[in-house]
């Protein structure tokens, strides 16, 4: 490996090794979800004070969708803020509003934007494309309820990490195809872009870190209805024939992550299609480092980079 693990990353992995974690497919689903939360808890960043924070329900395609609305510190309740619709990571199987709460707090305060975090339906109870449908529904809800939410629908971005980055990328493609230029930016943090899982990094980085090939296979089997879905660009956006006319993007990648190659491939294809894209590779860190900002300095740096890119995109859209 040309770039070794950062000592902070090594310390985090050693701490996780002491937790006696087991592969999620070997235990009941509810227990696996509890383990996901437990494994991440020691490394989360601080729960920053917000200007306002409120949970609500919106109408989703499969029933009520929970969302959490963040407004930055010292913002006025009626101020029309730019807004990021955020989709949490967790392989479409794990995660919720609480798992990514601290990340959303930090992003909202640093970018001076509202954030609507979406508690989309999880697999395997709800197979593909349920999460995709929830994602697009949530974005349209935000765009159509700007007055009620005190946001500026002309400054609307979508983003997420890992599986959530996949949903944000897919939503951007869907809205483009529908002729709905709702999104002005896409924030893609180590996104899943190709569920074929055949890139070189799936071999060279298959084991030993927070995300393994075995775990991704578990997520893929839980999420998809069958192998035929792998080739569907709504599951694997890298397989979309045309990536032109999409919103500007920031793609953040981790050097020791099985997903690193597909993140780079997606950024390269966006650039080749004429989309303004920033690709930012963080060496010495593993998948999940951004939500481990309490232990990994690079996580805090990446959050600051994401916030700065959001601010620039919102300024360009104003």
C-alpha positions, 0 to 999 in steps of 0.5 A: 500500500503506497500510503499507510494507515494514519495513526488515528485510523489505526487507533480507531481500528484497534478500538473497534477490534476490542469490541468483539464485533461479528459479521452482520450476516451471522446475527439477527437483523435487529442485533446487527443494527444495534451493533452498527450503532455501538461500533460507531458511537465512540468516534462520533464528533460533538453534538453541536448546538443548533439554531433549531432542530425538529423532527417531522413526518412527510408523506412518502410513497410507502407511508410516513417518512421521518425527516429531521430539519436542522437550522444553523446556529444564529439563523433567523427562524424565517430566514430563507436558507439554502438547503441540503437534503441528506441521506445517511449511509449504512448499506441501505440496511443500517442507519437512521436520523440519529446515526448521522445526527452529529455530521448533519449538525456540523455540516449545517453550521459550517455551510450555514444551510438548512439540512433535511435528513431523511429516514428512508426505508431500509432493506431487507424489509424494503427492497430496491427501489424503495429507498430511491423512491423515498429519496426523490419524494423527499427532495420534491417535498423540500422543493415544493414546501420552501415557504413552510420550511423557510428555505430557498428552493433555488439553492437546493442540494442533495448529498449522502455518504456511502449508500446515501451518496448512491441515493443522492447520485441516483436522484440527480440522474432521475430529476435530470431525465424528468426535466426537473432541474431541482438540484444545484449540487450533489455531495457524494461522500465515498458513494456506492456507484457500481454494485457489480463490485468488480473494481480492483479495490474490491480485491486489494482492499477486501479485508481488514478495514471498516468496510469489507467485501463480505459486508458489501455482499451482505448489503447488496443481497439485502438491498436488491431484489435479485442479480438483475438489479445490479445492472440498473443505473438506479442501483448502480449509477456508474452504469448510466449511459449518460452523465451529462447535464448533472449538478456540480459534484464533490466526490470524497473518497477514502484511500483504504476503502473498497469503494475508492475505485468506483468513486474515482470512476464516477468522478472521472465520468462526470468530468468527461461528461462536462460536469463540474466535479471536485474529487478529493481523496483522503489518504490513510483513512477508511470507509466511514472516516467522515462520521468518525470526526471525533477521532479522525482529524481528516473527518473534520477536514472533509466536513469543512471541505464539504461545507465550503463546496456547498457554500460556493454552489449555493452562492453560484445558484443565488 
